[in-house]
Amino acid sequence: MSDIIREAPLGQMIRFISGNRLFRYPEEIPVFELPSQYAMYLDASVKETLPADVSIEKAITHSGSPDTQSSRGADLESGSDDLGMRRTKSRTYTAPYSLDRARTEEQLAHERTQSIPIIPLKTPDGFILVNWYTTDDPANPHSWSSGKRAFVTFLICAYSWVVYTGSSIYAASETGVMEEFHVSAASAALPLALYVLAYGLGPLLWAPLCELPAIGRNPVYIATFVVFFALSFGTAAVGTFGGLVALRFFQGFFGSPALANGGATFSDMYSLLYVPYQLSWWVFAAWGGPALDPLMAGFAVSAKDWHWSLWEIVWMTAPVLVLLLTLMPETAASNILLRRAQRLRKLHDGDSRLRSQSEIDQEQLTATSILVNALIKPVEITLKDPAILFVNTYTALFYGIYYTFFEVFPLTFPSQYGFNLGEIGLAFLSCQIGAAIAMLTYFAYLHWYMIPDNLKNGLRAQEHRLVPAILGSLLIPTRLFVYGWTARESIHWVVPLIGVVIFVIGTFFVLQSIFVYLPLSYPTYAASLFAGNDLTRSSVAYGSVLFARPLFINLGVAQGVTLLAGLSVVGIFGTIALYVYRAKLRSKSK
């Protein structure tokens, strides 16, 4: 528990107030002794090469990079022959080991259970790269206890759930907003649409900041969530429509970091084979927010007024913010090792040879390069790689279709089945049921097939992860046809909701597959790709919120849903083509 508090903002505050007498790092304890593998480099009388009697195999780290571990899995997946190739300033050097692609996660995990000293690398420039001290270094997020990692996973999922909840929880208030501010239905939908658009724009700024070693993930998560919490008060109490629209946009913008960077946090703690489990919980939280919103807000708005749905955001945000402020540890290895290098330099009279790889890499970063990776690189990859173009377009399509639910449900269930506002909220529970079924099924797929296959045959090409997406692409139009042509008074209301369950299962499978596929396609630009995908999805969802009502009113529910189903059929052919012609498509990437 003390380790969690020390890394959390509360622990940092206590450390500052106590003059670093409480919650010290090992390097700050007077009895701390520098590991011998570092001392040998700092001793000027020792040669600059590794001792002849040091076993190279025992020098292995959790990854080829001194600062990141998630990159190792990506290199294995992409078939890199040498994980030791690293760049320092303008020079390239090779770590004194190389991993064969056939080495499995099981073997690497076995090595991590042994406390083997890790030999630091020395660069041609004379830097001694600060790394984990041993293969089971407690500072390494991959070495944290299962309970500590599970807590961080829960907290990121709760964070994401609150922000996603903040989107559609407003839907129950649209009628009240129309009456109070005398605006049209299209205008009343703007606070929902702009919130969704904003949490797609936000990652273009927040994702690059989270990747900067000097900043890490925690400062971005916490600072923006504090602003999100403050804006929630203003949004709930606002008295003008213009103010409501503006506050909702900024609320979505400042709530977005975990929606794009949550996957990176999980990769900080879990290996490539097992991170899909955490991604599944993350997707489950993403579905849980919008699906439960109408239920939570429907009865409250019916009993009170439209402001109550927005006050519920305040109440949900408060406990999550308290946990973030008190118990959220930093997970980015680049930041953890950067701070370790700073402490070691302080301990050894500012010896400038002690550096982390992330410090060296950060010196090469410029505002222009950050801007390119954040804004230009996602667009460039999307336009030049037909596979990524399809993936982003397809996810945007079914994500936008999902947000039409918040307009089609109120048009269907009151008129056909006599549901009131609260009962419409209960109908949305079908989304959560579908997500639960999909997650359990996906867990079984990972446990019984994917992980054993990877352990036996090695990590295959990234398209191998798209198998569940093929099934999901078949389920998406199935649901839409079922819902569109059974949502009528003569057919029981449970039948169209079964169609909703099928749709959510399909989208869960597709999203889960894509969340693994994207970073494996371009490991270097994974953050940019996620930000680009998030922006594409959110932009289409923004438009969906605005065009859904006119679409279903003008064409009718059955015909409107059939149109969307027809569009989603394209995803079946695209997903299969992506899987079958994977090598050929990859070769066309510019």
QUIRA-V729317 format. One record per pair of residues at least 24 apart in sequence whose ideal C-beta (glycine too) atoms are under 6 Angstrom apart, sorted by the first residue. I is the first residue (numbers start at 1). J is the second residue. If there is no record, write none. Layout:
BEGIN
i	j
I	J
I	J
END
This chain:
BEGIN
i	j
4	327
4	329
7	329
7	330
8	326
8	327
8	328
8	329
9	325
10	326
27	343
27	344
27	347
35	133
37	117
37	119
38	120
41	128
56	96
56	97
58	116
59	119
60	97
61	118
61	131
62	142
66	129
66	131
66	357
67	333
67	334
67	337
67	356
67	357
67	358
68	333
68	334
69	142
69	333
70	267
73	272
74	523
76	101
76	459
77	459
77	520
88	123
88	125
88	360
91	124
93	123
93	124
95	121
101	458
102	458
104	455
105	271
105	273
106	455
111	135
112	136
126	353
127	353
127	355
128	353
128	354
129	357
130	337
130	340
130	341
130	354
130	356
139	336
141	268
141	269
141	331
149	269
153	278
155	323
155	328
156	258
156	262
156	265
157	281
157	282
157	285
158	320
159	258
159	320
160	258
160	259
160	262
160	285
160	286
161	285
161	288
161	289
162	316
162	317
162	320
163	255
164	286
164	289
164	290
165	289
165	293
166	313
167	195
167	196
168	290
168	293
168	406
169	293
169	297
169	309
171	406
172	294
172	297
172	298
172	301
172	309
173	301
173	306
173	309
176	305
176	306
177	306
181	241
183	241
185	549
189	545
189	546
190	245
191	244
191	245
191	248
192	545
193	542
193	545
193	546
194	248
194	249
195	248
195	252
196	538
196	541
196	542
197	538
197	542
198	249
198	252
198	253
199	252
199	255
199	256
199	259
200	534
200	535
200	538
200	539
202	253
202	256
203	256
203	260
203	531
203	534
204	374
204	375
204	531
206	257
207	260
207	261
207	527
207	531
208	370
208	374
210	261
211	527
213	334
213	335
213	338
213	358
213	362
216	330
216	332
216	335
217	265
217	331
217	332
218	330
220	257
221	257
222	324
224	254
224	257
225	321
227	254
228	254
228	255
229	317
229	321
232	313
232	314
232	317
235	310
236	307
236	310
236	311
260	530
260	531
260	534
265	331
268	331
268	332
269	331
273	451
273	454
276	446
276	516
279	515
280	439
280	442
283	511
283	512
284	435
284	439
287	431
287	435
288	432
291	428
291	431
291	432
294	424
294	425
294	428
295	425
295	426
298	421
298	422
298	425
299	422
302	421
302	422
334	358
373	528
377	525
377	528
378	528
378	531
378	532
382	532
384	590
385	589
386	585
386	588
387	578
387	585
390	574
391	514
392	533
392	536
394	571
395	514
395	537
396	536
396	537
396	540
398	476
398	507
399	537
399	541
400	540
400	541
400	544
401	564
403	541
403	544
403	545
404	544
404	548
407	548
407	549
408	552
411	552
412	487
412	557
416	488
416	489
417	493
430	497
430	500
430	501
431	504
433	501
434	501
434	504
434	505
435	504
435	508
437	505
438	505
438	508
442	512
462	517
462	520
462	521
463	579
463	582
465	513
465	516
465	517
466	513
466	517
466	579
468	509
468	513
469	509
469	510
469	513
469	575
470	575
470	576
471	509
472	506
472	509
472	510
473	571
473	572
473	575
474	572
475	502
475	505
475	506
476	503
476	506
476	568
477	565
477	568
477	569
478	502
479	503
480	561
480	564
480	565
481	565
483	561
484	558
484	561
484	562
485	558
END
